[in-house]
């Protein structure tokens, strides 16, 4: 998960070319993952406390991998942005 959060700085040049992004859109793409982290931390913490840390860690890593693969097929900026948000979630 951490690798994908920091990967966006390497993706920006290619994404800018593919999606014709402005500087504001690049900034949003770079920070939207952290918004997902902030919003989901209480949920994942609660689930880890009640369901068990190992089970939730495996679930979150599997979801992160699936979202990472799906984001590579995003046809538009908006869909890619949504995948980056859920990548942080």
PyMOL Python script that loads the backbone (N, CA, C, O; Angstrom):
from pymol import cmd

cmd.read_pdbstr("""\
ATOM      1  N   UNK A   1       0.822  -1.184   0.000  1.00  0.00           N
ATOM      2  CA  UNK A   1       0.000   0.000   0.000  1.00  0.00           C
ATOM      3  C   UNK A   1       0.866   1.247   0.000  1.00  0.00           C
ATOM      4  O   UNK A   1       0.591   2.198  -0.732  1.00  0.00           O
ATOM      5  N   UNK A   2       1.902   1.248   0.810  1.00  0.00           N
ATOM      6  CA  UNK A   2       2.748   2.430   0.911  1.00  0.00           C
ATOM      7  C   UNK A   2       3.426   2.712  -0.416  1.00  0.00           C
ATOM      8  O   UNK A   2       3.554   3.869  -0.814  1.00  0.00           O
ATOM      9  N   UNK A   3       3.862   1.667  -1.104  1.00  0.00           N
ATOM     10  CA  UNK A   3       4.521   1.876  -2.394  1.00  0.00           C
ATOM     11  C   UNK A   3       3.590   2.561  -3.385  1.00  0.00           C
ATOM     12  O   UNK A   3       4.020   3.443  -4.129  1.00  0.00           O
ATOM     13  N   UNK A   4       2.326   2.169  -3.403  1.00  0.00           N
ATOM     14  CA  UNK A   4       1.388   2.780  -4.341  1.00  0.00           C
ATOM     15  C   UNK A   4       1.050   4.210  -3.956  1.00  0.00           C
ATOM     16  O   UNK A   4       0.751   5.028  -4.826  1.00  0.00           O
ATOM     17  N   UNK A   5       1.091   4.526  -2.664  1.00  0.00           N
ATOM     18  CA  UNK A   5       0.817   5.901  -2.254  1.00  0.00           C
ATOM     19  C   UNK A   5       1.901   6.844  -2.756  1.00  0.00           C
ATOM     20  O   UNK A   5       1.605   7.954  -3.198  1.00  0.00           O
ATOM     21  N   UNK A   6       3.158   6.406  -2.690  1.00  0.00           N
ATOM     22  CA  UNK A   6       4.263   7.259  -3.113  1.00  0.00           C
ATOM     23  C   UNK A   6       4.586   7.121  -4.596  1.00  0.00           C
ATOM     24  O   UNK A   6       5.418   7.863  -5.119  1.00  0.00           O
ATOM     25  N   UNK A   7       3.953   6.204  -5.262  1.00  0.00           N
ATOM     26  CA  UNK A   7       4.202   5.974  -6.675  1.00  0.00           C
ATOM     27  C   UNK A   7       3.699   7.113  -7.553  1.00  0.00           C
ATOM     28  O   UNK A   7       4.182   7.294  -8.671  1.00  0.00           O
ATOM     29  N   UNK A   8       2.744   7.874  -7.061  1.00  0.00           N
ATOM     30  CA  UNK A   8       2.128   8.905  -7.901  1.00  0.00           C
ATOM     31  C   UNK A   8       3.131   9.954  -8.366  1.00  0.00           C
ATOM     32  O   UNK A   8       2.949  10.534  -9.436  1.00  0.00           O
ATOM     33  N   UNK A   9       4.180  10.212  -7.598  1.00  0.00           N
ATOM     34  CA  UNK A   9       5.165  11.193  -8.047  1.00  0.00           C
ATOM     35  C   UNK A   9       5.902  10.709  -9.295  1.00  0.00           C
ATOM     36  O   UNK A   9       6.353  11.522 -10.100  1.00  0.00           O
ATOM     37  N   UNK A  10       6.024   9.404  -9.458  1.00  0.00           N
ATOM     38  CA  UNK A  10       6.649   8.858 -10.659  1.00  0.00           C
ATOM     39  C   UNK A  10       5.654   8.715 -11.805  1.00  0.00           C
ATOM     40  O   UNK A  10       6.041   8.684 -12.974  1.00  0.00           O
ATOM     41  N   UNK A  11       4.384   8.630 -11.467  1.00  0.00           N
ATOM     42  CA  UNK A  11       3.348   8.486 -12.488  1.00  0.00           C
ATOM     43  C   UNK A  11       2.938   9.809 -13.121  1.00  0.00           C
ATOM     44  O   UNK A  11       2.408   9.828 -14.232  1.00  0.00           O
ATOM     45  N   UNK A  12       3.176  10.907 -12.429  1.00  0.00           N
ATOM     46  CA  UNK A  12       2.654  12.195 -12.892  1.00  0.00           C
ATOM     47  C   UNK A  12       3.096  12.588 -14.300  1.00  0.00           C
ATOM     48  O   UNK A  12       2.254  13.049 -15.070  1.00  0.00           O
ATOM     49  N   UNK A  13       4.368  12.435 -14.686  1.00  0.00           N
ATOM     50  CA  UNK A  13       4.720  12.825 -16.064  1.00  0.00           C
ATOM     51  C   UNK A  13       3.948  12.043 -17.130  1.00  0.00           C
ATOM     52  O   UNK A  13       3.482  12.626 -18.109  1.00  0.00           O
ATOM     53  N   UNK A  14       3.813  10.739 -16.946  1.00  0.00           N
ATOM     54  CA  UNK A  14       3.068   9.939 -17.928  1.00  0.00           C
ATOM     55  C   UNK A  14       1.575  10.247 -17.869  1.00  0.00           C
ATOM     56  O   UNK A  14       0.915  10.338 -18.904  1.00  0.00           O
ATOM     57  N   UNK A  15       1.047  10.409 -16.658  1.00  0.00           N
ATOM     58  CA  UNK A  15      -0.379  10.708 -16.510  1.00  0.00           C
ATOM     59  C   UNK A  15      -0.707  12.086 -17.077  1.00  0.00           C
ATOM     60  O   UNK A  15      -1.777  12.285 -17.651  1.00  0.00           O
ATOM     61  N   UNK A  16       0.206  13.030 -16.917  1.00  0.00           N
ATOM     62  CA  UNK A  16      -0.021  14.371 -17.462  1.00  0.00           C
ATOM     63  C   UNK A  16      -0.127  14.306 -18.982  1.00  0.00           C
ATOM     64  O   UNK A  16      -0.957  14.989 -19.582  1.00  0.00           O
ATOM     65  N   UNK A  17       0.697  13.504 -19.585  1.00  0.00           N
ATOM     66  CA  UNK A  17       0.663  13.357 -21.039  1.00  0.00           C
ATOM     67  C   UNK A  17      -0.622  12.655 -21.494  1.00  0.00           C
ATOM     68  O   UNK A  17      -1.249  13.075 -22.466  1.00  0.00           O
ATOM     69  N   UNK A  18      -1.008  11.595 -20.793  1.00  0.00           N
ATOM     70  CA  UNK A  18      -2.187  10.819 -21.192  1.00  0.00           C
ATOM     71  C   UNK A  18      -3.497  11.560 -20.956  1.00  0.00           C
ATOM     72  O   UNK A  18      -4.409  11.487 -21.779  1.00  0.00           O
ATOM     73  N   UNK A  19      -3.596  12.275 -19.834  1.00  0.00           N
ATOM     74  CA  UNK A  19      -4.854  12.921 -19.460  1.00  0.00           C
ATOM     75  C   UNK A  19      -4.851  14.436 -19.682  1.00  0.00           C
ATOM     76  O   UNK A  19      -5.837  15.098 -19.357  1.00  0.00           O
ATOM     77  N   UNK A  20      -3.771  15.000 -20.226  1.00  0.00           N
ATOM     78  CA  UNK A  20      -3.638  16.446 -20.447  1.00  0.00           C
ATOM     79  C   UNK A  20      -4.033  17.223 -19.179  1.00  0.00           C
ATOM     80  O   UNK A  20      -4.938  18.057 -19.207  1.00  0.00           O
ATOM     81  N   UNK A  21      -3.348  16.938 -18.086  1.00  0.00           N
ATOM     82  CA  UNK A  21      -3.697  17.510 -16.784  1.00  0.00           C
ATOM     83  C   UNK A  21      -3.075  18.883 -16.583  1.00  0.00           C
ATOM     84  O   UNK A  21      -1.985  19.174 -17.076  1.00  0.00           O
ATOM     85  N   UNK A  22      -3.798  19.717 -15.845  1.00  0.00           N
ATOM     86  CA  UNK A  22      -3.273  21.004 -15.410  1.00  0.00           C
ATOM     87  C   UNK A  22      -2.479  20.789 -14.127  1.00  0.00           C
ATOM     88  O   UNK A  22      -2.471  19.693 -13.567  1.00  0.00           O
ATOM     89  N   UNK A  23      -1.815  21.840 -13.669  1.00  0.00           N
ATOM     90  CA  UNK A  23      -1.053  21.752 -12.421  1.00  0.00           C
ATOM     91  C   UNK A  23      -1.973  21.459 -11.236  1.00  0.00           C
ATOM     92  O   UNK A  23      -1.597  20.722 -10.324  1.00  0.00           O
ATOM     93  N   UNK A  24      -3.165  22.031 -11.247  1.00  0.00           N
ATOM     94  CA  UNK A  24      -4.122  21.789 -10.165  1.00  0.00           C
ATOM     95  C   UNK A  24      -4.576  20.325 -10.161  1.00  0.00           C
ATOM     96  O   UNK A  24      -4.698  19.720  -9.096  1.00  0.00           O
ATOM     97  N   UNK A  25      -4.820  19.767 -11.314  1.00  0.00           N
ATOM     98  CA  UNK A  25      -5.232  18.363 -11.396  1.00  0.00           C
ATOM     99  C   UNK A  25      -4.110  17.429 -10.955  1.00  0.00           C
ATOM    100  O   UNK A  25      -4.366  16.401 -10.328  1.00  0.00           O
ATOM    101  N   UNK A  26      -2.868  17.783 -11.280  1.00  0.00           N
ATOM    102  CA  UNK A  26      -1.738  16.974 -10.819  1.00  0.00           C
ATOM    103  C   UNK A  26      -1.632  17.013  -9.301  1.00  0.00           C
ATOM    104  O   UNK A  26      -1.361  15.992  -8.669  1.00  0.00           O
ATOM    105  N   UNK A  27      -1.844  18.182  -8.718  1.00  0.00           N
ATOM    106  CA  UNK A  27      -1.810  18.297  -7.265  1.00  0.00           C
ATOM    107  C   UNK A  27      -2.905  17.489  -6.599  1.00  0.00           C
ATOM    108  O   UNK A  27      -2.674  16.843  -5.576  1.00  0.00           O
ATOM    109  N   UNK A  28      -4.096  17.523  -7.175  1.00  0.00           N
ATOM    110  CA  UNK A  28      -5.208  16.743  -6.632  1.00  0.00           C
ATOM    111  C   UNK A  28      -4.926  15.247  -6.744  1.00  0.00           C
ATOM    112  O   UNK A  28      -5.197  14.490  -5.813  1.00  0.00           O
ATOM    113  N   UNK A  29      -4.389  14.829  -7.872  1.00  0.00           N
ATOM    114  CA  UNK A  29      -4.052  13.419  -8.063  1.00  0.00           C
ATOM    115  C   UNK A  29      -2.995  12.965  -7.062  1.00  0.00           C
ATOM    116  O   UNK A  29      -3.035  11.835  -6.574  1.00  0.00           O
ATOM    117  N   UNK A  30      -2.058  13.843  -6.764  1.00  0.00           N
ATOM    118  CA  UNK A  30      -0.988  13.516  -5.831  1.00  0.00           C
ATOM    119  C   UNK A  30      -1.482  13.436  -4.393  1.00  0.00           C
ATOM    120  O   UNK A  30      -0.908  12.701  -3.590  1.00  0.00           O
ATOM    121  N   UNK A  31      -2.531  14.175  -4.050  1.00  0.00           N
ATOM    122  CA  UNK A  31      -2.974  14.236  -2.655  1.00  0.00           C
ATOM    123  C   UNK A  31      -4.246  13.454  -2.353  1.00  0.00           C
ATOM    124  O   UNK A  31      -4.569  13.257  -1.182  1.00  0.00           O
ATOM    125  N   UNK A  32      -4.967  13.010  -3.353  1.00  0.00           N
ATOM    126  CA  UNK A  32      -6.260  12.358  -3.114  1.00  0.00           C
ATOM    127  C   UNK A  32      -6.107  11.043  -2.349  1.00  0.00           C
ATOM    128  O   UNK A  32      -7.011  10.660  -1.605  1.00  0.00           O
ATOM    129  N   UNK A  33      -4.991  10.352  -2.516  1.00  0.00           N
ATOM    130  CA  UNK A  33      -4.775   9.101  -1.785  1.00  0.00           C
ATOM    131  C   UNK A  33      -4.730   9.340  -0.284  1.00  0.00           C
ATOM    132  O   UNK A  33      -5.233   8.538   0.503  1.00  0.00           O
ATOM    133  N   UNK A  34      -4.117  10.461   0.103  1.00  0.00           N
ATOM    134  CA  UNK A  34      -4.004  10.769   1.529  1.00  0.00           C
ATOM    135  C   UNK A  34      -5.360  11.134   2.126  1.00  0.00           C
ATOM    136  O   UNK A  34      -5.594  10.905   3.313  1.00  0.00           O
ATOM    137  N   UNK A  35      -6.245  11.694   1.325  1.00  0.00           N
ATOM    138  CA  UNK A  35      -7.608  11.947   1.803  1.00  0.00           C
ATOM    139  C   UNK A  35      -8.300  10.620   2.106  1.00  0.00           C
ATOM    140  O   UNK A  35      -9.031  10.511   3.090  1.00  0.00           O
ATOM    141  N   UNK A  36      -8.075   9.628   1.274  1.00  0.00           N
ATOM    142  CA  UNK A  36      -8.619   8.300   1.532  1.00  0.00           C
ATOM    143  C   UNK A  36      -8.062   7.687   2.806  1.00  0.00           C
ATOM    144  O   UNK A  36      -8.792   7.046   3.561  1.00  0.00           O
ATOM    145  N   UNK A  37      -6.770   7.883   3.047  1.00  0.00           N
ATOM    146  CA  UNK A  37      -6.148   7.372   4.275  1.00  0.00           C
ATOM    147  C   UNK A  37      -6.760   8.034   5.499  1.00  0.00           C
ATOM    148  O   UNK A  37      -7.086   7.359   6.475  1.00  0.00           O
ATOM    149  N   UNK A  38      -6.915   9.346   5.450  1.00  0.00           N
ATOM    150  CA  UNK A  38      -7.463  10.085   6.591  1.00  0.00           C
ATOM    151  C   UNK A  38      -8.897   9.657   6.882  1.00  0.00           C
ATOM    152  O   UNK A  38      -9.268   9.465   8.041  1.00  0.00           O
ATOM    153  N   UNK A  39      -9.697   9.510   5.844  1.00  0.00           N
ATOM    154  CA  UNK A  39     -11.100   9.159   6.042  1.00  0.00           C
ATOM    155  C   UNK A  39     -11.307   7.708   6.478  1.00  0.00           C
ATOM    156  O   UNK A  39     -12.274   7.405   7.176  1.00  0.00           O
ATOM    157  N   UNK A  40     -10.417   6.821   6.077  1.00  0.00           N
ATOM    158  CA  UNK A  40     -10.639   5.403   6.373  1.00  0.00           C
ATOM    159  C   UNK A  40      -9.917   4.893   7.610  1.00  0.00           C
ATOM    160  O   UNK A  40     -10.207   3.788   8.068  1.00  0.00           O
ATOM    161  N   UNK A  41      -9.002   5.649   8.158  1.00  0.00           N
ATOM    162  CA  UNK A  41      -8.236   5.170   9.314  1.00  0.00           C
ATOM    163  C   UNK A  41      -9.109   4.750  10.491  1.00  0.00           C
ATOM    164  O   UNK A  41      -8.866   3.686  11.061  1.00  0.00           O
ATOM    165  N   UNK A  42     -10.120   5.539  10.886  1.00  0.00           N
ATOM    166  CA  UNK A  42     -10.970   5.079  11.997  1.00  0.00           C
ATOM    167  C   UNK A  42     -11.701   3.770  11.683  1.00  0.00           C
ATOM    168  O   UNK A  42     -11.828   2.905  12.550  1.00  0.00           O
ATOM    169  N   UNK A  43     -12.179   3.626  10.450  1.00  0.00           N
ATOM    170  CA  UNK A  43     -12.883   2.405  10.060  1.00  0.00           C
ATOM    171  C   UNK A  43     -11.967   1.192  10.132  1.00  0.00           C
ATOM    172  O   UNK A  43     -12.326   0.178  10.729  1.00  0.00           O
ATOM    173  N   UNK A  44     -10.779   1.288   9.524  1.00  0.00           N
ATOM    174  CA  UNK A  44      -9.855   0.153   9.524  1.00  0.00           C
ATOM    175  C   UNK A  44      -9.363  -0.152  10.929  1.00  0.00           C
ATOM    176  O   UNK A  44      -9.165  -1.317  11.274  1.00  0.00           O
ATOM    177  N   UNK A  45      -9.163   0.880  11.749  1.00  0.00           N
ATOM    178  CA  UNK A  45      -8.762   0.651  13.137  1.00  0.00           C
ATOM    179  C   UNK A  45      -9.829  -0.086  13.917  1.00  0.00           C
ATOM    180  O   UNK A  45      -9.528  -1.022  14.659  1.00  0.00           O
ATOM    181  N   UNK A  46     -11.074   0.330  13.755  1.00  0.00           N
ATOM    182  CA  UNK A  46     -12.187  -0.343  14.430  1.00  0.00           C
ATOM    183  C   UNK A  46     -12.303  -1.794  13.976  1.00  0.00           C
ATOM    184  O   UNK A  46     -12.450  -2.698  14.798  1.00  0.00           O
ATOM    185  N   UNK A  47     -12.237  -2.012  12.658  1.00  0.00           N
ATOM    186  CA  UNK A  47     -12.338  -3.379  12.139  1.00  0.00           C
ATOM    187  C   UNK A  47     -11.182  -4.252  12.611  1.00  0.00           C
ATOM    188  O   UNK A  47     -11.375  -5.428  12.917  1.00  0.00           O
ATOM    189  N   UNK A  48      -9.989  -3.685  12.671  1.00  0.00           N
ATOM    190  CA  UNK A  48      -8.838  -4.456  13.150  1.00  0.00           C
ATOM    191  C   UNK A  48      -9.001  -4.832  14.612  1.00  0.00           C
ATOM    192  O   UNK A  48      -8.622  -5.931  15.016  1.00  0.00           O
ATOM    193  N   UNK A  49      -9.560  -3.932  15.406  1.00  0.00           N
ATOM    194  CA  UNK A  49      -9.777  -4.221  16.825  1.00  0.00           C
ATOM    195  C   UNK A  49     -10.868  -5.262  17.040  1.00  0.00           C
ATOM    196  O   UNK A  49     -10.767  -6.084  17.951  1.00  0.00           O
ATOM    197  N   UNK A  50     -11.892  -5.238  16.225  1.00  0.00           N
ATOM    198  CA  UNK A  50     -13.024  -6.146  16.446  1.00  0.00           C
ATOM    199  C   UNK A  50     -12.917  -7.458  15.674  1.00  0.00           C
ATOM    200  O   UNK A  50     -13.380  -8.491  16.158  1.00  0.00           O
ATOM    201  N   UNK A  51     -12.322  -7.439  14.493  1.00  0.00           N
ATOM    202  CA  UNK A  51     -12.273  -8.633  13.643  1.00  0.00           C
ATOM    203  C   UNK A  51     -10.923  -9.345  13.672  1.00  0.00           C
ATOM    204  O   UNK A  51     -10.818 -10.495  13.245  1.00  0.00           O
ATOM    205  N   UNK A  52      -9.912  -8.678  14.165  1.00  0.00           N
ATOM    206  CA  UNK A  52      -8.568  -9.254  14.172  1.00  0.00           C
ATOM    207  C   UNK A  52      -7.683  -8.565  13.149  1.00  0.00           C
ATOM    208  O   UNK A  52      -8.089  -8.335  12.010  1.00  0.00           O
ATOM    209  N   UNK A  53      -6.481  -8.245  13.566  1.00  0.00           N
ATOM    210  CA  UNK A  53      -5.573  -7.473  12.712  1.00  0.00           C
ATOM    211  C   UNK A  53      -5.123  -8.236  11.471  1.00  0.00           C
ATOM    212  O   UNK A  53      -5.057  -7.665  10.383  1.00  0.00           O
ATOM    213  N   UNK A  54      -4.817  -9.511  11.627  1.00  0.00           N
ATOM    214  CA  UNK A  54      -4.326 -10.294  10.490  1.00  0.00           C
ATOM    215  C   UNK A  54      -5.366 -10.374   9.379  1.00  0.00           C
ATOM    216  O   UNK A  54      -5.045 -10.183   8.206  1.00  0.00           O
ATOM    217  N   UNK A  55      -6.592 -10.653   9.745  1.00  0.00           N
ATOM    218  CA  UNK A  55      -7.681 -10.776   8.768  1.00  0.00           C
ATOM    219  C   UNK A  55      -7.884  -9.464   8.007  1.00  0.00           C
ATOM    220  O   UNK A  55      -8.039  -9.470   6.786  1.00  0.00           O
ATOM    221  N   UNK A  56      -7.883  -8.358   8.720  1.00  0.00           N
ATOM    222  CA  UNK A  56      -8.102  -7.049   8.102  1.00  0.00           C
ATOM    223  C   UNK A  56      -6.898  -6.635   7.264  1.00  0.00           C
ATOM    224  O   UNK A  56      -7.065  -6.024   6.208  1.00  0.00           O
ATOM    225  N   UNK A  57      -5.693  -6.957   7.716  1.00  0.00           N
ATOM    226  CA  UNK A  57      -4.497  -6.632   6.943  1.00  0.00           C
ATOM    227  C   UNK A  57      -4.493  -7.377   5.613  1.00  0.00           C
ATOM    228  O   UNK A  57      -4.178  -6.796   4.575  1.00  0.00           O
ATOM    229  N   UNK A  58      -4.838  -8.645   5.640  1.00  0.00           N
ATOM    230  CA  UNK A  58      -4.903  -9.429   4.402  1.00  0.00           C
ATOM    231  C   UNK A  58      -5.981  -8.875   3.473  1.00  0.00           C
ATOM    232  O   UNK A  58      -5.765  -8.758   2.267  1.00  0.00           O
ATOM    233  N   UNK A  59      -7.131  -8.536   4.028  1.00  0.00           N
ATOM    234  CA  UNK A  59      -8.215  -7.965   3.228  1.00  0.00           C
ATOM    235  C   UNK A  59      -7.797  -6.642   2.592  1.00  0.00           C
ATOM    236  O   UNK A  59      -8.051  -6.409   1.410  1.00  0.00           O
ATOM    237  N   UNK A  60      -7.161  -5.783   3.373  1.00  0.00           N
ATOM    238  CA  UNK A  60      -6.780  -4.471   2.843  1.00  0.00           C
ATOM    239  C   UNK A  60      -5.677  -4.584   1.792  1.00  0.00           C
ATOM    240  O   UNK A  60      -5.683  -3.840   0.812  1.00  0.00           O
ATOM    241  N   UNK A  61      -4.738  -5.498   1.982  1.00  0.00           N
ATOM    242  CA  UNK A  61      -3.686  -5.686   0.983  1.00  0.00           C
ATOM    243  C   UNK A  61      -4.238  -6.275  -0.315  1.00  0.00           C
ATOM    244  O   UNK A  61      -3.805  -5.897  -1.404  1.00  0.00           O
ATOM    245  N   UNK A  62      -5.185  -7.194  -0.201  1.00  0.00           N
ATOM    246  CA  UNK A  62      -5.812  -7.756  -1.402  1.00  0.00           C
ATOM    247  C   UNK A  62      -6.594  -6.681  -2.155  1.00  0.00           C
ATOM    248  O   UNK A  62      -6.506  -6.583  -3.379  1.00  0.00           O
ATOM    249  N   UNK A  63      -7.354  -5.882  -1.420  1.00  0.00           N
ATOM    250  CA  UNK A  63      -8.115  -4.798  -2.059  1.00  0.00           C
ATOM    251  C   UNK A  63      -7.178  -3.791  -2.705  1.00  0.00           C
ATOM    252  O   UNK A  63      -7.459  -3.292  -3.795  1.00  0.00           O
ATOM    253  N   UNK A  64      -6.069  -3.487  -2.045  1.00  0.00           N
ATOM    254  CA  UNK A  64      -5.098  -2.542  -2.591  1.00  0.00           C
ATOM    255  C   UNK A  64      -4.497  -3.067  -3.892  1.00  0.00           C
ATOM    256  O   UNK A  64      -4.316  -2.308  -4.844  1.00  0.00           O
ATOM    257  N   UNK A  65      -4.191  -4.348  -3.935  1.00  0.00           N
ATOM    258  CA  UNK A  65      -3.650  -4.937  -5.155  1.00  0.00           C
ATOM    259  C   UNK A  65      -4.639  -4.900  -6.305  1.00  0.00           C
ATOM    260  O   UNK A  65      -4.275  -4.586  -7.438  1.00  0.00           O
ATOM    261  N   UNK A  66      -5.885  -5.220  -6.011  1.00  0.00           N
ATOM    262  CA  UNK A  66      -6.928  -5.201  -7.046  1.00  0.00           C
ATOM    263  C   UNK A  66      -7.149  -3.787  -7.564  1.00  0.00           C
ATOM    264  O   UNK A  66      -7.248  -3.571  -8.772  1.00  0.00           O
ATOM    265  N   UNK A  67      -7.224  -2.833  -6.657  1.00  0.00           N
ATOM    266  CA  UNK A  67      -7.426  -1.438  -7.066  1.00  0.00           C
ATOM    267  C   UNK A  67      -6.225  -0.934  -7.855  1.00  0.00           C
ATOM    268  O   UNK A  67      -6.383  -0.177  -8.813  1.00  0.00           O
ATOM    269  N   UNK A  68      -5.032  -1.348  -7.461  1.00  0.00           N
ATOM    270  CA  UNK A  68      -3.836  -0.953  -8.199  1.00  0.00           C
ATOM    271  C   UNK A  68      -3.850  -1.441  -9.635  1.00  0.00           C
ATOM    272  O   UNK A  68      -3.492  -0.703 -10.553  1.00  0.00           O
ATOM    273  N   UNK A  69      -4.261  -2.678  -9.829  1.00  0.00           N
ATOM    274  CA  UNK A  69      -4.345  -3.229 -11.190  1.00  0.00           C
ATOM    275  C   UNK A  69      -5.441  -2.523 -11.980  1.00  0.00           C
ATOM    276  O   UNK A  69      -5.236  -2.165 -13.140  1.00  0.00           O
ATOM    277  N   UNK A  70      -6.598  -2.322 -11.364  1.00  0.00           N
ATOM    278  CA  UNK A  70      -7.695  -1.649 -12.063  1.00  0.00           C
ATOM    279  C   UNK A  70      -7.337  -0.215 -12.444  1.00  0.00           C
ATOM    280  O   UNK A  70      -7.760   0.275 -13.491  1.00  0.00           O
ATOM    281  N   UNK A  71      -6.560   0.459 -11.598  1.00  0.00           N
ATOM    282  CA  UNK A  71      -6.204   1.849 -11.900  1.00  0.00           C
ATOM    283  C   UNK A  71      -5.324   1.954 -13.143  1.00  0.00           C
ATOM    284  O   UNK A  71      -5.302   2.992 -13.804  1.00  0.00           O
ATOM    285  N   UNK A  72      -4.607   0.892 -13.460  1.00  0.00           N
ATOM    286  CA  UNK A  72      -3.771   0.945 -14.661  1.00  0.00           C
ATOM    287  C   UNK A  72      -4.600   0.914 -15.944  1.00  0.00           C
ATOM    288  O   UNK A  72      -4.084   1.218 -17.019  1.00  0.00           O
ATOM    289  N   UNK A  73      -5.870   0.553 -15.841  1.00  0.00           N
ATOM    290  CA  UNK A  73      -6.751   0.526 -17.003  1.00  0.00           C
ATOM    291  C   UNK A  73      -7.730   1.700 -17.033  1.00  0.00           C
ATOM    292  O   UNK A  73      -8.658   1.702 -17.841  1.00  0.00           O
ATOM    293  N   UNK A  74      -7.539   2.686 -16.177  1.00  0.00           N
ATOM    294  CA  UNK A  74      -8.466   3.822 -16.102  1.00  0.00           C
ATOM    295  C   UNK A  74      -8.413   4.629 -17.399  1.00  0.00           C
ATOM    296  O   UNK A  74      -7.345   5.099 -17.791  1.00  0.00           O
ATOM    297  N   UNK A  75      -9.557   4.794 -18.068  1.00  0.00           N
ATOM    298  CA  UNK A  75      -9.557   5.499 -19.348  1.00  0.00           C
ATOM    299  C   UNK A  75      -9.613   7.020 -19.230  1.00  0.00           C
ATOM    300  O   UNK A  75      -9.224   7.723 -20.162  1.00  0.00           O
ATOM    301  N   UNK A  76     -10.090   7.538 -18.096  1.00  0.00           N
ATOM    302  CA  UNK A  76     -10.228   8.987 -17.940  1.00  0.00           C
ATOM    303  C   UNK A  76      -9.594   9.437 -16.634  1.00  0.00           C
ATOM    304  O   UNK A  76      -9.323   8.638 -15.737  1.00  0.00           O
ATOM    305  N   UNK A  77      -9.370  10.736 -16.558  1.00  0.00           N
ATOM    306  CA  UNK A  77      -8.783  11.318 -15.352  1.00  0.00           C
ATOM    307  C   UNK A  77      -9.677  11.093 -14.142  1.00  0.00           C
ATOM    308  O   UNK A  77      -9.172  10.752 -13.072  1.00  0.00           O
ATOM    309  N   UNK A  78     -10.973  11.271 -14.271  1.00  0.00           N
ATOM    310  CA  UNK A  78     -11.894  11.120 -13.147  1.00  0.00           C
ATOM    311  C   UNK A  78     -11.893   9.710 -12.573  1.00  0.00           C
ATOM    312  O   UNK A  78     -11.919   9.529 -11.355  1.00  0.00           O
ATOM    313  N   UNK A  79     -11.864   8.731 -13.435  1.00  0.00           N
ATOM    314  CA  UNK A  79     -11.835   7.341 -12.972  1.00  0.00           C
ATOM    315  C   UNK A  79     -10.496   7.038 -12.306  1.00  0.00           C
ATOM    316  O   UNK A  79     -10.447   6.360 -11.279  1.00  0.00           O
ATOM    317  N   UNK A  80      -9.420   7.537 -12.887  1.00  0.00           N
ATOM    318  CA  UNK A  80      -8.100   7.339 -12.287  1.00  0.00           C
ATOM    319  C   UNK A  80      -8.034   8.004 -10.917  1.00  0.00           C
ATOM    320  O   UNK A  80      -7.452   7.452  -9.983  1.00  0.00           O
ATOM    321  N   UNK A  81      -8.624   9.180 -10.798  1.00  0.00           N
ATOM    322  CA  UNK A  81      -8.670   9.890  -9.522  1.00  0.00           C
ATOM    323  C   UNK A  81      -9.451   9.086  -8.484  1.00  0.00           C
ATOM    324  O   UNK A  81      -9.038   9.004  -7.327  1.00  0.00           O
ATOM    325  N   UNK A  82     -10.564   8.501  -8.882  1.00  0.00           N
ATOM    326  CA  UNK A  82     -11.356   7.673  -7.961  1.00  0.00           C
ATOM    327  C   UNK A  82     -10.560   6.452  -7.507  1.00  0.00           C
ATOM    328  O   UNK A  82     -10.587   6.098  -6.328  1.00  0.00           O
ATOM    329  N   UNK A  83      -9.858   5.815  -8.425  1.00  0.00           N
ATOM    330  CA  UNK A  83      -9.034   4.665  -8.046  1.00  0.00           C
ATOM    331  C   UNK A  83      -7.925   5.075  -7.083  1.00  0.00           C
ATOM    332  O   UNK A  83      -7.610   4.335  -6.151  1.00  0.00           O
ATOM    333  N   UNK A  84      -7.332   6.244  -7.300  1.00  0.00           N
ATOM    334  CA  UNK A  84      -6.275   6.708  -6.385  1.00  0.00           C
ATOM    335  C   UNK A  84      -6.849   6.989  -5.000  1.00  0.00           C
ATOM    336  O   UNK A  84      -6.183   6.737  -3.996  1.00  0.00           O
ATOM    337  N   UNK A  85      -8.074   7.508  -4.931  1.00  0.00           N
ATOM    338  CA  UNK A  85      -8.712   7.732  -3.633  1.00  0.00           C
ATOM    339  C   UNK A  85      -8.910   6.398  -2.915  1.00  0.00           C
ATOM    340  O   UNK A  85      -8.561   6.259  -1.743  1.00  0.00           O
ATOM    341  N   UNK A  86      -9.473   5.419  -3.626  1.00  0.00           N
ATOM    342  CA  UNK A  86      -9.715   4.122  -3.000  1.00  0.00           C
ATOM    343  C   UNK A  86      -8.427   3.357  -2.747  1.00  0.00           C
ATOM    344  O   UNK A  86      -8.400   2.453  -1.911  1.00  0.00           O
ATOM    345  N   UNK A  87      -7.366   3.703  -3.450  1.00  0.00           N
ATOM    346  CA  UNK A  87      -6.065   3.129  -3.159  1.00  0.00           C
ATOM    347  C   UNK A  87      -5.600   3.557  -1.771  1.00  0.00           C
ATOM    348  O   UNK A  87      -4.966   2.781  -1.056  1.00  0.00           O
ATOM    349  N   UNK A  88      -5.911   4.778  -1.398  1.00  0.00           N
ATOM    350  CA  UNK A  88      -5.589   5.248  -0.051  1.00  0.00           C
ATOM    351  C   UNK A  88      -6.577   4.778   0.987  1.00  0.00           C
ATOM    352  O   UNK A  88      -6.241   4.688   2.168  1.00  0.00           O
ATOM    353  N   UNK A  89      -7.786   4.479   0.567  1.00  0.00           N
ATOM    354  CA  UNK A  89      -8.831   4.048   1.486  1.00  0.00           C
ATOM    355  C   UNK A  89      -8.481   2.690   2.031  1.00  0.00           C
ATOM    356  O   UNK A  89      -9.233   2.133   2.832  1.00  0.00           O
TER     357      UNK A  89
END
""", "prot")
cmd.dss("prot")
cmd.show_as("cartoon", "prot")
cmd.util.cbc("prot")
cmd.orient("prot")
